[in-house]
Each structure stands twice: as C-alpha cells, then as structure tokens.
Amino acid sequence: MATNTENKEEQRFALGKENLRLLVIGVLIIIIGFALMVGGGSSDPNVFNKEIFGFQRIVLAPIVVMIGFVFEIYAIMKKPGSVK
C-alpha cells in the first residue's frame, strides 16, 4: 500500500516551475530573433531592395535565434530545485 508521500512523488512533473519559466523566456528570445529577420522586401518585383542583406537580418537575427535555442537546452537540462 502506497503512502501519501509516495503518491505525491509520482505526480511530480519532470520540469519544475523555474524550468518552465526559463523555457518561456527561451521561446520569447527565439521569437525576437525571428522578428528581427522580418522585412527588407519590396512591393515592386522589379525593384531590388538591398536592405534584405543588412547586418540585422544576416548576422544579428540568426545569432539571437541560436542563443534562444541554447537557452532552451539549458532550461531543459537544468535540474529542478528541491521542493520546499
């Protein structure tokens, strides 16, 4: 017969509240990175807009997205704190 504390132990999630908070922050970082990639197009197909090859879209945005993915891995791998 299982005791009350054993049942509570079985019902715990794999990730704690802090991990879930870090996951949400990581997703927001990734969304910001993709938002930095938006734009630079032209409404007229005969006109080329060089803004599409700007620093923000070619260098900064992919770096921000990769930081977001690394942050997500950290959030998943971090050990949840002890329950108090």
N, C-alpha and C positions, 0 to 999 in steps of 0.2 A: 504494500500500500504506500503510495507516494505522499509525502508530506506537503504542506502548503508552500514551503520554500522551494522544494523541487519543482513544483508546478510553475512558480514564478520564473524560475531559472530557464525552463523550457520555452516560455513565451517571449523571451527577450529577442529583439531584432539583432541581426548581425552588425548593424551600424548604429552607433549612438546618436544622440541629438547633435553633438558637436560635429560628427562626421557628416550628417545630413546638412547642417548649416554650411559646412565647407564645400559640399557638393553643389549647393545652390549658388554659392559665391563663384565657384569654378564655371558653372553654366553661364552666369552673368558675364564673366570675363570672356568666354567664348563668343557670346552674343555681341559684346562690344567689339571684338576683333572682326567679326563678320560685318558689323555695321560700318567699320572703317573701310571695308572693301567696296562698299556701295558707291555708285556714282561714276562720273567720268565719261559717261556715254554721250552720244549726240543724237538729237531728234532727227537730224537730216542724215540719211545714209551716205550721201556724197561728201560730207564734211568729216574729216578725221580730227578727233579731239585728243591731243597729246596728254591731257590730264589723266587719262586711264593708266599711264605708266609713271605716275607720280610716286614719290617716296612713301606716302601714306598707304597706297594700295599694294605696292610691290614689296616693301620691306616691313613697315610697321605693323600692318594688319596680320600678316602671317606669324610674326613673332608673338603678337598678343594672343592669337589663337593657340599657338603651341604652348605658351605659358599657361593658358587656361586648361589645356589637356594635361599638362604636367601637374597642375594644381588638383585636377580631378583624380589622378592616380594617387597623389599624396593623401587626398581626402578619403579614398577607399582603403588605402593601406594603413593609415593611422589607427593605432589601437584605441578603441573607445575607453574613456575614463571609467574608473570604478564607480559603481552605483552607490550613492550615499543615502 
